[in-house]
Structure formats: structure tokens, C-alpha cells
Amino acid sequence: MLSQESLKQIDREVAKYPAEQKQSAVMAALAIAQTEKGWLSTETIDDVAAYLGMPPVAVYEVASFYNMYDLAPVGKYKITVCTNLPCALSGGVHAADYLKQKLGVGFNETTADGKFTLKEGECMGACGDAPVMLVNNVRMCSFMQPEQIDRLLGECK
Amino acid sequence: MGALGFILNAAEGERSWRLAEYVRRGGYSALKKIINEKIPADQIVGELKKSSLRGRGGAGFPTGLKWSFMPRQFPGAKYVVCNSDEGEPGTFKDRDILRWNPHMVIEGMIIAGYAMGCQRGYNYIHGEIWDIYKRFEEALEEARAAKLLGNNILGADFSFELQAHHGYGAYICGEETALLESIEGKKGQPRFKPPFPASFGLYGKPTTINNTETFASVPYIINEGGDKFLELGKPNNGGTKLFSVSGHVNRPGNFEVPMGTPFKDLLEMAGGMRGGRKLKAVIPGGSSAPVLPVDVIMECTLDYDSIAKAGSMLGSGAVIVMDETTCMVKALERLSYFYFEESCGQCTPCREGTGWLYRVVHRIEHGEGRPEDLDLLNSVTDNIMGRTICALGDAASMPVKSFIKHFGTEFEYHIQNKKCLVPEDVQRAGSGFFKAA
């Protein structure tokens, strides 16, 4: 079950839409649930479905469509690196290589201590700040040269 | 921050995103003018038409005309939606608009609500920019507290509520009907058109969707008049425009310049080529726009008509600059992977075709290309283009066609020699990542 705090946040999202359109809050509800649980298990998805009065399959369809939902456990820090062309021209791929080497994992892998998961991302709409990474879907880090990457990893306790 | 115009000038002020600062800059005066002078909706749409404002999200559709499609007498709910789902590779302007000037977008949307008789609006914000989404929500709170949103705005017989909807990572939701599906709590798959959103939009109600920058341009047009906005640019290409410059330049960033500014000037504003290297190619309007080689782009001015004449698109104004260290096969491989990854899977030509495009470019890049591969790629694009519900199929095809057209010899070299024309160490130096090492 989701915490009272999460449910309260979901209620705030539901209120943004017309009364008969509760389903519109499903994306936000899944994001809130993922923040609480770390990832979206089938049970969590079922809970969201029950709370919004939606068929579980409709919620699963949304959870599996959008890239930022995690349908399998991830590390404490999920680092997503944009390697798309504009970023790659300014070091996006090289930054990802650097991270792979530092963490000893490839894309979609988690370090043995469960601390870091590395993901390859698509355009984050911040190409002028390349190399760009996103930590746990919420913290965007810009201009990530080797020194800045080292600092970021150091901050992730 | 580069060249500043009426949208980005906010970036210079301290806490420019706060309501008080926006008002100090003259913000919400357009809305007040409309309400105090009881300006009729027709007149607002008329000013927009005069201004020659064209949609800033990529398609360049005349905004005034779009607003005039909304049924006036429709009983019941109508919606205004802002598309801030900025995920077209190379584009990062809406993020800066919302970061420095969220109230300008809010004011533009309220005016849209007034002009089209809508009671509710949503701003769909790209998933990866959480801090910007939070800032927009705070701006909405400020606007509500100041009675700029809600019932009887500024005492008038006009009510409008506005909310932010946070995306969660799907490029396709930048397509306006996919975006509507997404707000409705479904996977973002584009709808077949017609019916267009003006008759069947959000929750099946008449809806107008505009880009963030388009809405941000509206208050200026109301305050200064459509003619003055048009004069900022050139005929049929009114106003200033934000250009996002990325890639091999010294100072990547956003530059707000008049429509019709020569490309050369923009390149100079972006600090020129990184390391003084030679310009090779430019994608002038986001990753979906056909690439242009150096000799063509250097003659272009930045407006819809000039770029179209040169064989590409102004699109979202995302200028991706590539220098001589760029392997064009590798560049295309990455773009093709992107469209393959982001195809929503609804239409077979796109779902299957983007996979074919990626796999064939991938094998050329990895020394396994076959002599017939370029013909194969062109044939796959011919079988995607025009055969899908939305423009993603075309968007995936145009880079392939244009890269082969302008840089075909580089692809042929790859196929024949099983390696790149640009040596690996030269490519590696181009990104600037290893300069510290």
C-alpha cells in the first residue's frame, strides 16, 4: 500500500482535472508511487489502479510506455545520461563511457552494492548544457566534464 | 545566455520568474488592457493574424488562423493546451522560457482562454525538467493568489483555470494529439486526423494546442500591436525567435533574434566554431529537419521561408552544428536509433521501418555495410513517408534521406573501406570531453 503522504499527493493531482477524469492523474500517481517505493512492482501498479478506479492493465500500459518509470528495481541513484546527437557532439557518449568505467557497469546495470544504476537517456531538452545527466528523474546535472562527474559520484552517499 | 529579446530579456533580472518581477517588467498589462478595454475576441485573433506569428513548436502554422478554428458557440468545456514537451533533439528553448519567464506563458494562455472562450488550460511539461515543472507550479500559485487565474479574473466576467501536467519521458507526446491522449491518462499514441483538436480535442472537447514560445509571444503582440511584431521579423515570418544552438560551438545556448537573421551571425553569437575547426554541416531545425552542408547553410537566413527554400525546415529553431571531426554515418546512426526507440509502435511502416533504418545505418557504421544499402535505406524511407498517422515516420526518414543526399560519399567510403573517413582520434577530440586528460 502507498503511504498516506503519497495518497495525499495523488489527491492533489486528481484535483487538477475535471471530476469525471480521474484517470488523467495516473502519470503523476505512478511517479509519486515510484518515488516512494523506488520502482513500480505489479503490486504497486495494482494499488495505483485501485486508488484511481482504473483497470490494472490500463495503468500497466502507461507505466510501460513512458521511459522514466522503472518496472524493475534500480539502485539508490539512477543516473541517466543523454547520448543523443547534440549531446554526443559535446561529450555525451564520452561522459557515459567515463561513468561506465568509474562504476564498472554498463547501461541498464546496477553496481554490486546497489548504489548506482546507469541508464542511457534520450533527449532531455537541455542540449546546450551537454554533457547532461539526470539523477533519480529529478536532478538535472549540466556540463558534466570528468571533474564534475567525480564530484557528483562523491556526493551520492 | 546569448542575444536577448522580449522573452529572454527576463534572464538578466534577479528572480525574474517571480510574479512581482514580471509585473515590474510590464507583465500582465496585455491581459489588463484586454479586460479594461473589453477588447473583443475577434480583435485579438485579428492582431495575431496581422503579426504573422507562426507556431514555434516546429510546424510553423499561423497562430491566428489556428485560434480562429475554435468553434465560438460551442456549449460546454473548451480547452487551451500548452505544449512544453520539448524533446526534439537540439531543442532546449522552452526550458529557458519557463525557467526565466513562466508568467509570460501563463499570461499568453489566459489571453488564449479569453479569445477562444475556454475555461481551462493545461501546460504539458517535459518529464526530464522537474525543477522547471515545480517552478511553473509555483508561478501558477502566485497567479491564483493575485486573482489572475480562477473565477472572475480581474473582476471581469471571465474565468480561467490553468494546471501543469508533468510528462514522464516519451518523445511522441510532443505530437499534439499524443499529448492529449497523455493528459487523458493513456499511453501517448497520436490520433488519426481529422477530426482535428479544434473540434475533437482534450476529453473530446474543442481544444487549441500551441507551443510555449508561441504563447509567450502573445502578450507582446497585444501590447505593441501585430504590425510591430511583424516588423521585428520579415514578411510572412513575424517576430523574433529563439534559436537553440548546440554541438561544436564555443558558446552553446539560446539566442533570441529577429526572424531573417543570417545564419552566419547566429554562429558568431554562439562564439564561433569550437577550437576554430571547420564547419561541416548544420541541422537547422531540430533532429527531424534535413541536414544542410556548410556551403548551403552559410547562405541562409533564419526564417521559415529561407530554410525551406534551402531544402530543410526551420522547425523548432534547434540549430545543431557539426564540425569536420564529425562522422556523418555515426551521427545518423544515433539519430536513427532515437526514432527507432521513440516510435510509439502504432503504425507498421514506422514501427518496422525505423528499426530497418537503424539496423542498416548501424551495420554501415560498424563495417558491415553492403553496396546496395544506400538504395535500401532510400526505399525504406519511401515506404514510411506519408504512410503513418503522425509525422514521426517522416521525421525519422528526413535525416536519412538528407544525410545520404549530401554526404553519400562518406557512406560509400564506410561501406567500401569498412571504416570511417574521419579518423577515430579526430572524432574523439571533437567532443571536447577529454581536454582535461
Contacts between the chains, C-beta under 8 A, distances in Angstrom:
chain1	res1	chain2	res2	distance
A	16	B	122	8.0
A	16	B	163	4.1
A	16	B	164	8.0
A	16	B	165	7.4
A	17	B	163	7.6
A	18	B	77	7.4
A	18	B	120	7.8
A	18	B	203	6.9
A	21	B	184	7.1
A	21	B	185	7.7
A	21	B	203	6.1
A	23	B	184	6.7
A	23	B	185	3.5
A	23	B	186	7.7
A	24	B	165	7.6
A	24	B	183	5.8
A	24	B	184	5.9
A	24	B	185	4.7
A	25	B	185	6.9
A	26	B	185	4.1
A	27	B	165	7.6
A	27	B	166	7.0
A	27	B	167	7.5
A	27	B	168	5.4
A	27	B	182	7.0
A	27	B	185	6.8
A	28	B	165	7.8
A	28	B	166	6.2
A	30	B	168	7.5
A	31	B	166	7.0
A	31	B	168	6.1
A	54	B	185	7.6
A	58	B	185	7.9
A	58	B	186	7.5
A	61	B	186	7.4
A	61	B	187	5.4
A	62	B	185	6.8
A	62	B	186	6.8
A	62	B	187	5.8
A	65	B	170	6.4
A	65	B	187	3.7
A	65	B	188	6.8
A	65	B	344	7.9
A	66	B	127	7.2
A	66	B	167	7.5
A	66	B	168	4.0
A	66	B	169	5.0
A	66	B	170	5.0
A	66	B	187	7.8
A	66	B	188	7.7
A	67	B	127	7.9
A	67	B	168	7.4
A	67	B	169	3.4
A	67	B	170	6.5
A	68	B	127	5.2
A	68	B	128	7.5
A	68	B	168	4.5
A	68	B	169	3.7
A	69	B	168	6.4
A	69	B	169	7.8
A	83	B	334	7.1
A	84	B	89	4.7
A	84	B	287	7.6
A	84	B	334	6.4
A	84	B	335	7.8
A	84	B	338	5.8
A	85	B	89	5.7
A	85	B	90	7.7
A	85	B	287	6.4
A	85	B	320	6.6
A	85	B	331	5.7
A	85	B	334	4.8
A	85	B	335	5.5
A	85	B	338	7.7
A	86	B	89	5.4
A	86	B	90	4.7
A	86	B	246	4.0
A	86	B	247	5.7
A	86	B	287	7.7
A	86	B	318	7.7
A	86	B	320	5.1
A	87	B	246	7.9
A	88	B	331	7.9
A	88	B	334	5.9
A	88	B	431	7.1
A	89	B	246	7.0
A	89	B	247	4.1
A	89	B	248	5.6
A	89	B	320	7.3
A	89	B	321	7.7
A	89	B	322	6.4
A	89	B	326	7.0
A	89	B	430	7.1
A	89	B	431	6.6
A	90	B	246	7.1
A	90	B	247	6.7
A	90	B	248	7.6
A	90	B	252	7.0
A	90	B	431	6.0
A	90	B	432	6.3
A	90	B	433	7.7
A	91	B	431	4.1
A	91	B	432	5.9
A	91	B	433	3.2
A	92	B	431	7.9
A	93	B	431	7.5
A	94	B	428	7.5
A	94	B	431	5.3
A	94	B	433	3.8
A	94	B	434	6.7
A	95	B	433	6.2
A	98	B	433	7.6
A	121	B	128	7.5
A	122	B	87	7.0
A	122	B	89	7.9
A	122	B	169	7.6
A	122	B	171	6.3
A	122	B	338	6.0
A	122	B	341	6.3
A	122	B	342	6.5
A	123	B	87	4.9
A	123	B	88	6.9
A	123	B	89	4.4
A	123	B	90	7.8
A	123	B	91	7.7
A	123	B	171	7.0
A	123	B	287	7.9
A	123	B	338	7.4
A	124	B	87	7.7
A	124	B	126	7.7
A	124	B	128	3.9
A	124	B	129	7.3
A	125	B	86	4.1
A	125	B	87	5.7
A	125	B	91	6.3
A	125	B	92	5.0
A	125	B	94	7.2
A	125	B	95	5.3
A	125	B	126	5.1
A	125	B	128	6.4
A	125	B	129	6.3
A	126	B	92	5.2
A	126	B	95	6.4
A	126	B	128	7.5
A	126	B	129	7.4
A	127	B	89	6.8
A	127	B	90	5.5
A	127	B	91	7.3
A	127	B	92	5.2
A	127	B	244	6.7
A	127	B	246	3.9
A	127	B	252	7.2
A	127	B	318	7.4
A	127	B	320	7.7
A	128	B	92	5.3
A	128	B	244	6.2
A	128	B	245	7.0
A	128	B	246	5.4
A	128	B	252	4.0
A	128	B	253	4.8
A	128	B	254	6.9
A	129	B	92	7.6
A	129	B	252	7.8
A	130	B	246	6.8
A	130	B	252	7.3
A	131	B	433	6.9
A	134	B	128	5.6
A	137	B	127	7.5
A	137	B	128	7.7
A	137	B	130	6.8
A	138	B	130	4.2
A	138	B	131	7.6
A	139	B	130	7.6
A	140	B	128	6.7
A	140	B	129	6.7
A	140	B	130	7.5
A	140	B	131	6.9
A	145	B	433	6.7
A	145	B	436	6.4
A	146	B	433	7.5
A	146	B	436	5.7
A	146	B	437	7.1
A	147	B	436	6.5
